[in-house]
Amino acid sequence: MFVTTADPVLEPPILTVNTVLSLLAVDYPAEKLACYVSDDGASPLTFYSLVEASKFAKLWVTFCKKYGVHVRAPFRYFSGEPISSQDTVPEFLQEWTRMK
């Protein structure tokens, strides 16, 4: 999967990060999934945003798979109340709060 970006002003890094995180969290075998990011603007802001996103992805992907999260973009998922088939389980609520 390819994600392209060119201008951090017109395409804020948070949108690029959410796109990448969504792609990494899809329900697909990890060994068959690759995500490439092309930043034609060579923005340091986009680069450092993606470095931090890679750290968060380790937590986010595990969370999505564990709780069956279907809305895989963190920005969208955390814009409301907890959404999961297990949203009343205390362990889920603790992890949801920690992730947010």
N, CA, C and O atoms as a MOPAC input file, in Angstrom:
PM7 MOZYME 1SCF
protein

 N      0.84500 1    -1.15800 1     0.00000 1
 C      0.00000 1     0.00000 1     0.00000 1
 C      0.89900 1     1.23100 1     0.00000 1
 O      1.93000 1     1.26700 1     0.67200 1
 N      0.49400 1     2.22200 1    -0.75400 1
 C      1.28300 1     3.42900 1    -0.87600 1
 C      0.50200 1     4.62000 1    -0.32200 1
 O     -0.69400 1     4.76800 1    -0.56900 1
 N      1.19900 1     5.45600 1     0.42400 1
 C      0.63700 1     6.70000 1     0.92900 1
 C      1.55800 1     7.80400 1     0.42700 1
 O      2.76700 1     7.77000 1     0.66000 1
 N      0.98600 1     8.77300 1    -0.25600 1
 C      1.80400 1     9.86400 1    -0.78700 1
 C      1.41100 1    11.17400 1    -0.12700 1
 O      0.25400 1    11.39600 1     0.22800 1
 N      2.39800 1    12.02200 1     0.02300 1
 C      2.17100 1    13.35700 1     0.55700 1
 C      3.20900 1    14.28400 1    -0.05600 1
 O      4.28600 1    13.84000 1    -0.45400 1
 N      2.89300 1    15.55500 1    -0.13200 1
 C      3.83100 1    16.49400 1    -0.75300 1
 C      3.98700 1    17.77700 1     0.04800 1
 O      5.08400 1    18.33000 1     0.12200 1
 N      2.92200 1    18.24800 1     0.63900 1
 C      2.96200 1    19.54700 1     1.30500 1
 C      2.34100 1    19.42400 1     2.69100 1
 O      1.14300 1    19.16800 1     2.80500 1
 N      3.14200 1    19.60300 1     3.75600 1
 C      2.59700 1    19.45300 1     5.10700 1
 C      1.56500 1    20.51600 1     5.48600 1
 O      0.84800 1    20.35700 1     6.47300 1
 N      1.48700 1    21.58100 1     4.72100 1
 C      0.47400 1    22.60800 1     4.99900 1
 C     -0.86600 1    22.18100 1     4.40300 1
 O     -1.90200 1    22.27100 1     5.06200 1
 N     -0.84000 1    21.71700 1     3.15700 1
 C     -2.07400 1    21.28000 1     2.49700 1
 C     -2.51000 1    19.89300 1     2.95800 1
 O     -3.70200 1    19.58300 1     2.97100 1
 N     -1.54600 1    19.06400 1     3.33600 1
 C     -1.81200 1    17.70400 1     3.81700 1
 C     -1.16000 1    17.55800 1     5.19200 1
 O     -0.04000 1    17.05800 1     5.29700 1
 N     -1.84700 1    17.98800 1     6.23200 1
 C     -1.24400 1    17.94900 1     7.56800 1
 C     -0.75100 1    16.54700 1     7.93300 1
 O     -1.41200 1    15.55700 1     7.62200 1
 N      0.39700 1    16.46300 1     8.58300 1
 C      0.95700 1    15.16900 1     8.96000 1
 C     -0.00200 1    14.28300 1     9.75400 1
 O      0.08400 1    13.05800 1     9.67100 1
 N     -0.90700 1    14.87900 1    10.51600 1
 C     -1.85200 1    14.06000 1    11.28800 1
 C     -2.74000 1    13.23100 1    10.35900 1
 O     -3.12400 1    12.11500 1    10.70800 1
 N     -3.06500 1    13.75900 1     9.19200 1
 C     -3.86300 1    12.99400 1     8.22600 1
 C     -3.04600 1    11.85300 1     7.63400 1
 O     -3.54800 1    10.74300 1     7.45900 1
 N     -1.79000 1    12.13300 1     7.33100 1
 C     -0.91500 1    11.08500 1     6.81100 1
 C     -0.71500 1     9.99200 1     7.85000 1
 O     -0.77100 1     8.80600 1     7.52700 1
 N     -0.48400 1    10.38600 1     9.08300 1
 C     -0.28600 1     9.43100 1    10.17800 1
 C     -1.53500 1     8.56900 1    10.36300 1
 O     -1.42500 1     7.34900 1    10.49000 1
 N     -2.70200 1     9.17300 1    10.38000 1
 C     -3.94100 1     8.40400 1    10.53400 1
 C     -4.15200 1     7.43400 1     9.37800 1
 O     -4.64900 1     6.32600 1     9.58300 1
 N     -3.78400 1     7.83600 1     8.17900 1
 C     -3.90000 1     6.94200 1     7.02400 1
 C     -2.98400 1     5.74400 1     7.19200 1
 O     -3.40200 1     4.60600 1     6.98000 1
 N     -1.73900 1     5.99000 1     7.57100 1
 C     -0.77400 1     4.90300 1     7.75400 1
 C     -1.22400 1     3.97000 1     8.87700 1
 O     -1.18600 1     2.75000 1     8.72000 1
 N     -1.64600 1     4.53100 1     9.99800 1
 C     -2.10300 1     3.69400 1    11.11300 1
 C     -3.32000 1     2.86200 1    10.73000 1
 O     -3.44000 1     1.71000 1    11.14700 1
 N     -4.21300 1     3.43000 1     9.94800 1
 C     -5.38800 1     2.68600 1     9.48400 1
 C     -4.97600 1     1.51000 1     8.61500 1
 O     -5.52000 1     0.41300 1     8.74000 1
 N     -4.01800 1     1.74300 1     7.74000 1
 C     -3.55800 1     0.67400 1     6.86300 1
 C     -2.85500 1    -0.43300 1     7.63800 1
 O     -3.02800 1    -1.61300 1     7.33500 1
 N     -2.06900 1    -0.05600 1     8.63200 1
 C     -1.34700 1    -1.05500 1     9.41500 1
 C     -2.27600 1    -1.89100 1    10.29000 1
 O     -1.93900 1    -3.01600 1    10.65900 1
 N     -3.43000 1    -1.35000 1    10.61700 1
 C     -4.35700 1    -2.04500 1    11.51300 1
 C     -5.40500 1    -2.88500 1    10.78000 1
 O     -6.27800 1    -3.47200 1    11.41800 1
 N     -5.32900 1    -2.94700 1     9.45000 1
 C     -6.31700 1    -3.74800 1     8.72700 1
 C     -6.18900 1    -5.21200 1     9.10400 1
 O     -5.12600 1    -5.67500 1     9.51600 1
 N     -7.28300 1    -5.92500 1     8.95600 1
 C     -7.30600 1    -7.34500 1     9.28500 1
 C     -6.75200 1    -8.11800 1     8.08900 1
 O     -7.50100 1    -8.61000 1     7.24600 1
 N     -5.44400 1    -8.20900 1     8.03800 1
 C     -4.74700 1    -8.84200 1     6.92900 1
 C     -3.44400 1    -9.41300 1     7.47500 1
 O     -2.85700 1    -8.80700 1     8.37100 1
 N     -2.97300 1   -10.53200 1     6.98400 1
 C     -1.73100 1   -11.11400 1     7.50700 1
 C     -0.55700 1   -10.12700 1     7.42000 1
 O     -0.26300 1    -9.59900 1     6.34700 1
 N      0.09500 1    -9.88700 1     8.53100 1
 C      1.17700 1    -8.90100 1     8.60400 1
 C      2.31300 1    -9.20600 1     7.62800 1
 O      2.91900 1    -8.28600 1     7.07700 1
 N      2.60500 1   -10.48500 1     7.41200 1
 C      3.71000 1   -10.83600 1     6.51300 1
 C      3.39500 1   -10.54300 1     5.05100 1
 O      4.29300 1   -10.56600 1     4.20900 1
 N      2.13600 1   -10.26800 1     4.74200 1
 C      1.73700 1    -9.94900 1     3.37200 1
 C      1.41000 1    -8.46700 1     3.20200 1
 O      0.92300 1    -8.05300 1     2.15000 1
 N      1.67400 1    -7.67800 1     4.22500 1
 C      1.30600 1    -6.26200 1     4.21100 1
 C      2.55900 1    -5.39400 1     4.24500 1
 O      3.45600 1    -5.61500 1     5.05800 1
 N      2.61000 1    -4.43500 1     3.37900 1
 C      3.69000 1    -3.45000 1     3.37600 1
 C      3.07300 1    -2.08200 1     3.13700 1
 O      2.15800 1    -1.93400 1     2.32700 1
 N      3.57400 1    -1.10000 1     3.83800 1
 C      3.06900 1     0.26200 1     3.68600 1
 C      4.25300 1     1.16200 1     3.36300 1
 O      5.20500 1     1.24800 1     4.13900 1
 N      4.19300 1     1.82600 1     2.22700 1
 C      5.25200 1     2.72100 1     1.79700 1
 C      4.72600 1     4.14700 1     1.81500 1
 O      3.61600 1     4.41800 1     1.35700 1
 N      5.53400 1     5.05400 1     2.34700 1
 C      5.14600 1     6.46000 1     2.38900 1
 C      6.10700 1     7.24100 1     1.50500 1
 O      7.32500 1     7.14500 1     1.65500 1
 N      5.55200 1     8.00500 1     0.59600 1
 C      6.34200 1     8.85000 1    -0.29000 1
 C      6.05900 1    10.30200 1     0.08300 1
 O      4.93700 1    10.78400 1    -0.07500 1
 N      7.07100 1    10.98700 1     0.57200 1
 C      6.92100 1    12.39200 1     0.94900 1
 C      7.71700 1    13.23800 1    -0.03100 1
 O      8.90800 1    13.47700 1     0.16900 1
 N      7.06100 1    13.68800 1    -1.08400 1
 C      7.73500 1    14.46600 1    -2.11800 1
 C      8.20900 1    15.82700 1    -1.62000 1
 O      9.08600 1    16.44400 1    -2.22500 1
 N      7.63200 1    16.29100 1    -0.52200 1
 C      8.04600 1    17.57300 1     0.03500 1
 C      9.21000 1    17.45100 1     1.00100 1
 O      9.76000 1    18.46200 1     1.43600 1
 N      9.59600 1    16.22200 1     1.34400 1
 C     10.69800 1    15.95200 1     2.28000 1
 C     10.55400 1    16.77800 1     3.56200 1
 O     11.51500 1    17.38600 1     4.03400 1
 N      9.36800 1    16.78800 1     4.10000 1
 C      9.08500 1    17.58600 1     5.28400 1
 C      9.61300 1    16.91600 1     6.55000 1
 O      9.27500 1    15.76300 1     6.81700 1
 N     10.43500 1    17.61500 1     7.33500 1
 C     10.89200 1    17.06100 1     8.61100 1
 C      9.72100 1    16.80400 1     9.56200 1
 O      9.74900 1    15.85300 1    10.34300 1
 N      8.70500 1    17.64500 1     9.49500 1
 C      7.53000 1    17.47700 1    10.35200 1
 C      6.81500 1    16.16300 1    10.04500 1
 O      6.43200 1    15.43200 1    10.95800 1
 N      6.63900 1    15.86900 1     8.77500 1
 C      6.00300 1    14.60700 1     8.38200 1
 C      6.87100 1    13.43100 1     8.80400 1
 O      6.35800 1    12.43200 1     9.30900 1
 N      8.17200 1    13.53800 1     8.60600 1
 C      9.08200 1    12.46200 1     8.98600 1
 C      8.99400 1    12.16500 1    10.48600 1
 O      8.82100 1    11.01100 1    10.87600 1
 N      9.11100 1    13.18000 1    11.31500 1
 C      9.08500 1    12.95600 1    12.76300 1
 C      7.70400 1    12.51300 1    13.24400 1
 O      7.59100 1    11.77600 1    14.22300 1
 N      6.67000 1    12.95700 1    12.56300 1
 C      5.32000 1    12.48900 1    12.89600 1
 C      5.20000 1    10.99000 1    12.63100 1
 O      4.59500 1    10.26400 1    13.42000 1
 N      5.76800 1    10.53600 1    11.53800 1
 C      5.72600 1     9.11300 1    11.20900 1
 C      6.61300 1     8.27800 1    12.12800 1
 O      6.29800 1     7.12100 1    12.40600 1
 N      7.71400 1     8.85000 1    12.59900 1
 C      8.56000 1     8.14800 1    13.57100 1
 C      7.76300 1     7.89800 1    14.84800 1
 O      7.77900 1     6.79100 1    15.38600 1
 N      7.07300 1     8.91700 1    15.32700 1
 C      6.25200 1     8.75800 1    16.53200 1
 C      5.07300 1     7.82000 1    16.27600 1
 O      4.68600 1     7.04800 1    17.15300 1
 N      4.51100 1     7.89200 1    15.08300 1
 C      3.39400 1     7.01300 1    14.73700 1
 C      3.82100 1     5.55200 1    14.72600 1
 O      3.03600 1     4.67200 1    15.07800 1
 N      5.04600 1     5.29200 1    14.32900 1
 C      5.51500 1     3.90500 1    14.31900 1
 C      5.57300 1     3.33900 1    15.73000 1
 O      5.32600 1     2.15000 1    15.93100 1
 N      5.89400 1     4.17100 1    16.70100 1
 C      5.88700 1     3.72800 1    18.10600 1
 C      4.45600 1     3.45600 1    18.56900 1
 O      4.18600 1     2.44900 1    19.22300 1
 N      3.54900 1     4.35900 1    18.22200 1
 C      2.15100 1     4.20700 1    18.60600 1
 C      1.50400 1     3.01700 1    17.89600 1
 O      0.61800 1     2.36800 1    18.45100 1
 N      1.94600 1     2.73200 1    16.67100 1
 C      1.35500 1     1.64200 1    15.88100 1
 C      1.47100 1     0.30300 1    16.58800 1
 O      0.58100 1    -0.53800 1    16.46900 1
 N      2.54700 1     0.09700 1    17.31700 1
 C      2.72400 1    -1.16900 1    18.03800 1
 C      1.60500 1    -1.37400 1    19.05100 1
 O      1.14300 1    -2.49700 1    19.25500 1
 N      1.17600 1    -0.30000 1    19.67800 1
 C      0.06500 1    -0.37100 1    20.63800 1
 C     -1.28100 1    -0.40900 1    19.92200 1
 O     -2.16200 1    -1.19300 1    20.27600 1
 N     -1.43000 1     0.44400 1    18.91700 1
 C     -2.70600 1     0.61300 1    18.22400 1
 C     -3.14500 1    -0.65400 1    17.49500 1
 O     -4.29900 1    -1.06600 1    17.60300 1
 N     -2.22700 1    -1.27100 1    16.75400 1
 C     -2.56600 1    -2.46900 1    15.98800 1
 C     -2.98100 1    -3.59600 1    16.93000 1
 O     -3.95100 1    -4.30500 1    16.66300 1
 N     -2.25400 1    -3.76100 1    18.02300 1
 C     -2.59800 1    -4.77900 1    19.01300 1
 C     -3.97200 1    -4.50900 1    19.61600 1
 O     -4.76800 1    -5.43300 1    19.78200 1
 N     -4.25300 1    -3.26100 1    19.94000 1
 C     -5.54200 1    -2.86300 1    20.50800 1
 C     -6.67600 1    -3.17600 1    19.53300 1
 O     -7.70100 1    -3.73100 1    19.92900 1
 N     -6.49600 1    -2.82200 1    18.26300 1
 C     -7.52900 1    -3.06200 1    17.24000 1
 C     -7.83700 1    -4.54100 1    17.09800 1
 O     -9.00000 1    -4.93800 1    17.02400 1
 N     -6.79500 1    -5.35200 1    17.05900 1
 C     -7.00100 1    -6.79000 1    16.88500 1
 C     -7.60700 1    -7.42100 1    18.13200 1
 O     -8.45800 1    -8.30600 1    18.03400 1
 N     -7.17500 1    -6.97200 1    19.28800 1
 C     -7.66500 1    -7.55400 1    20.53800 1
 C     -9.14900 1    -7.27700 1    20.74700 1
 O     -9.88700 1    -8.14700 1    21.21000 1
 N     -9.58600 1    -6.06600 1    20.40800 1
 C    -10.97200 1    -5.67000 1    20.68500 1
 C    -11.84500 1    -5.57900 1    19.43100 1
 O    -12.98200 1    -5.11600 1    19.51200 1
 N    -11.34700 1    -6.00200 1    18.29900 1
 C    -12.15900 1    -6.00100 1    17.09000 1
 C    -12.59200 1    -4.61700 1    16.65300 1
 O    -13.73400 1    -4.42300 1    16.23600 1
 N    -11.69400 1    -3.66000 1    16.74600 1
 C    -12.00100 1    -2.28000 1    16.36500 1
 C    -12.13400 1    -2.21100 1    14.84500 1
 O    -11.23600 1    -2.63800 1    14.12000 1
 N    -13.24900 1    -1.67400 1    14.36700 1
 C    -13.48900 1    -1.57400 1    12.93100 1
 C    -13.13800 1    -0.19600 1    12.38900 1
 O    -12.77700 1    -0.07000 1    11.21900 1
 N    -13.23800 1     0.83400 1    13.21500 1
 C    -12.84200 1     2.18100 1    12.81400 1
 C    -11.35500 1     2.27900 1    13.13600 1
 O    -10.97900 1     2.48300 1    14.29000 1
 N    -10.51900 1     2.13700 1    12.12900 1
 C     -9.07900 1     1.94700 1    12.36900 1
 C     -8.26300 1     3.23500 1    12.39800 1
 O     -7.08500 1     3.19800 1    12.75300 1
 N     -8.84900 1     4.36300 1    12.03900 1
 C     -8.12500 1     5.63200 1    12.11900 1
 C     -8.25800 1     6.16500 1    13.54400 1
 O     -9.36800 1     6.46200 1    13.98500 1
 N     -7.14900 1     6.29200 1    14.27000 1
 C     -7.23300 1     6.72100 1    15.66400 1
 C     -7.98200 1     8.04000 1    15.85600 1
 O     -8.75800 1     8.18100 1    16.80100 1
 N     -7.75300 1     9.00300 1    14.96400 1
 C     -8.42200 1    10.29900 1    15.09200 1
 C     -9.93600 1    10.13400 1    15.08300 1
 O    -10.64300 1    10.74000 1    15.88800 1
 N    -10.41500 1     9.32400 1    14.18400 1
 C    -11.86600 1     9.08000 1    14.07200 1
 C    -12.37400 1     8.23600 1    15.23700 1
 O    -13.42300 1     8.52900 1    15.81100 1
 N    -11.63700 1     7.20000 1    15.58000 1
 C    -12.06100 1     6.28300 1    16.63500 1
 C    -12.17300 1     6.99200 1    17.98400 1
 O    -13.13600 1     6.77900 1    18.72100 1
 N    -11.20300 1     7.82300 1    18.30400 1
 C    -11.19100 1     8.47900 1    19.60900 1
 C    -11.98600 1     9.78300 1    19.65200 1
 O    -11.98800 1    10.46600 1    20.67700 1
 N    -12.65500 1    10.13600 1    18.56600 1
 C    -13.44200 1    11.37100 1    18.55500 1
 C    -14.76500 1    11.21600 1    19.30200 1
 O    -15.45500 1    12.20600 1    19.54400 1
 N    -15.12500 1     9.99200 1    19.66800 1
 C    -16.37500 1     9.76100 1    20.38600 1
 C    -16.16100 1     8.90800 1    21.61800 1
 O    -15.06900 1     8.86000 1    22.18300 1
 N    -17.20300 1     8.25100 1    22.01300 1
 C    -17.16300 1     7.35100 1    23.17000 1
 C    -16.55800 1     6.01200 1    22.75700 1
 O    -16.47000 1     5.71400 1    21.56600 1
 N    -16.14200 1     5.20600 1    23.72700 1
 C    -15.59100 1     3.88400 1    23.40000 1
 C    -16.56800 1     3.06500 1    22.55600 1
 O    -17.75900 1     2.98400 1    22.85600 1
 N    -16.03500 1     2.46400 1    21.49600 1
 C    -16.85100 1     1.64200 1    20.60600 1
 C    -16.20900 1     0.27000 1    20.52000 1
 O    -15.12400 1     0.12400 1    19.95600 1
 N    -16.85600 1    -0.71400 1    21.06300 1
 C    -16.38500 1    -2.08700 1    20.98100 1
 C    -17.49100 1    -2.99500 1    21.45700 1
 O    -18.40400 1    -2.56900 1    22.16300 1
 N    -17.40200 1    -4.24300 1    21.06600 1
 C    -18.37700 1    -5.20800 1    21.56100 1
 C    -18.14100 1    -5.46900 1    23.04300 1
 O    -18.98900 1    -6.04900 1    23.72200 1
 N    -16.98400 1    -5.03700 1    23.54100 1
 C    -16.62500 1    -5.26100 1    24.93400 1
 C    -16.51900 1    -3.94100 1    25.69900 1
 O    -15.78700 1    -3.86000 1    26.68500 1
 N    -17.24200 1    -2.90700 1    25.25700 1
 C    -17.04000 1    -1.57600 1    25.83000 1
 C    -17.47000 1    -1.41900 1    27.28100 1
 O    -17.26500 1    -0.35100 1    27.85700 1
 N    -18.05300 1    -2.43100 1    27.88600 1
 C    -18.39700 1    -2.34400 1    29.30400 1
 C    -17.41300 1    -3.12100 1    30.17700 1
 O    -17.51300 1    -3.07400 1    31.40300 1
 N    -16.47200 1    -3.83000 1    29.57300 1
 C    -15.47200 1    -4.58400 1    30.31600 1
 C    -14.43600 1    -3.59900 1    30.86400 1
 O    -13.88400 1    -2.79700 1    30.11100 1
 N    -14.17000 1    -3.65700 1    32.17600 1
 C    -13.21400 1    -2.70800 1    32.77600 1
 C    -11.83200 1    -2.71800 1    32.11500 1
 O    -11.21500 1    -1.66500 1    31.95700 1
 N    -11.34700 1    -3.89400 1    31.73100 1
 C    -10.02800 1    -3.96800 1    31.08700 1
 C    -10.01800 1    -3.16600 1    29.78700 1
 O     -9.05400 1    -2.45800 1    29.49700 1
 N    -11.10700 1    -3.28100 1    28.99800 1
 C    -11.20600 1    -2.51700 1    27.75600 1
 C    -11.20600 1    -1.02000 1    28.03900 1
 O    -10.49100 1    -0.26300 1    27.38200 1
 N    -11.99700 1    -0.59300 1    29.00500 1
 C    -12.08500 1     0.83600 1    29.31600 1
 C    -10.74000 1     1.39300 1    29.77700 1
 O    -10.39200 1     2.52700 1    29.44600 1
 N     -9.98800 1     0.61000 1    30.53300 1
 C     -8.65400 1     1.05000 1    30.97000 1
 C     -7.72000 1     1.20100 1    29.77400 1
 O     -7.01500 1     2.20300 1    29.65400 1
 N     -7.71400 1     0.21100 1    28.89300 1
 C     -6.84300 1     0.28200 1    27.72100 1
 C     -7.26800 1     1.40600 1    26.77000 1
 O     -6.42800 1     2.09000 1    26.18500 1
 N     -8.58400 1     1.58300 1    26.62800 1
 C     -9.10500 1     2.64400 1    25.77000 1
 C     -8.62900 1     4.00300 1    26.26400 1
 O     -8.19600 1     4.84800 1    25.48000 1
 N     -8.71600 1     4.20000 1    27.57500 1
 C     -8.28400 1     5.46100 1    28.17900 1
 C     -6.78200 1     5.65500 1    28.01200 1
 O     -6.32400 1     6.75700 1    27.71200 1
 N     -6.02100 1     4.59000 1    28.20500 1
 C     -4.56900 1     4.66700 1    28.05800 1
 C     -4.17400 1     4.98900 1    26.60500 1
 O     -3.24400 1     5.75800 1    26.36100 1
 N     -4.88500 1     4.39500 1    25.66300 1
 C     -4.58500 1     4.63200 1    24.25600 1
 C     -4.91100 1     6.05700 1    23.84200 1
 O     -4.18300 1     6.67500 1    23.06500 1
 N     -6.00200 1     6.56300 1    24.36500 1
 C     -6.45900 1     7.90100 1    23.99400 1
 C     -5.49600 1     8.92800 1    24.53700 1
 O     -5.69400 1    10.12600 1    24.33700 1

